[in-house]
């Protein structure tokens, strides 16, 4: 009698309850690619996922049709051009709220001063997030407010780490931030540091503001540490 073909079962956890097995299997192949394995053969993919090579080939054909994987002339597979497009869409939809605000709140509680997060918008900057302190004397920036890019510690950090040339911006880059008094509003001091994405791109500036009479130079170190923590999370 002819032998029945043997079907390898995917490992536990490969299939989502109520999902489509073939889709789960196809997407699971993407887990095989990383910095140490940017290209893989059919055999390597089959071994890593405990699947028949014929099954892997069919799954890759669907992924290739969608632009998620590509095959080289050496018959090695790698991630395709659709992946960066999906990542770009993800980053645009990413909410800074849950990631950044808790660290901003912690910084505000340590210093008892207001903390803001600004991003560049053309020749201006917009306040995306704001955590107010309980001090009666403080600045009153609100989320959504537009501020000048060429004034204030936050604007100067955004310019410096966007590549603005000049000795002053060289110093900001070398110091990893800036503390300045009366640059945007007389009597108001600010300390700012850059926040970067996982790809090293500048995404914004974290800023602490306080009246000059309460401002401490040590605030800059607090801001730089918090900005570094935010960058790590991003």
C-alpha positions, 0 to 999 in steps of 0.5 A: 500500500502507498504510504500516506504523506506525513504532515508536520504539525506547527509547534504549540503557539504558532496558530492563533485561536480562531485564526487561519492556519496558513496565515499564521504559518506564513507570518511566523516565517517572518520571525526567522529574519533578524540582524543575524539572519537577514537572508535564509534558504528554504531549508533553514526556514523549514527547519526553524519552523518545523514545516515541510519545504514544499509548505514553506515554498507555498507560504513564501509565494504568497508573502512574495506576492504581497511584497513582504519577502523577496528572493535573490538570484542565489535563491535566498529569501529576505524581507521585502519592500513592503516591510519599511512601508508598513513600519512607516505607517506604524510609526505615524500611528504610534501614540506617544501618550502611553510611552512618554507621558509617564516619564514626563510625570515622573520628571515633574514630580522630581523637580516640581516644574512643568514638562513639555514635549515638542516636535518640529512642524516646518518653521515652528514647533508644536507642543504635543504633550504637557504636564503641569506642576502645582506651582502658581507661578509657571508658564502656561503652554498648552498641548497643541500650542505653536511656538517659535523654532528659533527661540526657547531651549526646545526650539534650539534643541530641535534646530541643533539636532536637525543639523543646524550649523553654527558654534552655538548649535555645535555646543548644544550637540556636544552637551546633549541639550541646553539650559537657557534663561530668558530666550523666549520669555523674559524671566523664564528658564528652560532646559531641553534635550533631544528624543530619538526614535529606534532608528536614530531619527530626531522625533522631538525635544523634552523641555522643563520650564521654570521661573528664573528664580526657581531654576537650577542648572541640575535640571538639565541633567534630569531632562537629559536622563529622562530624554534618554529613557524615552529614546530607549522606549521608542 
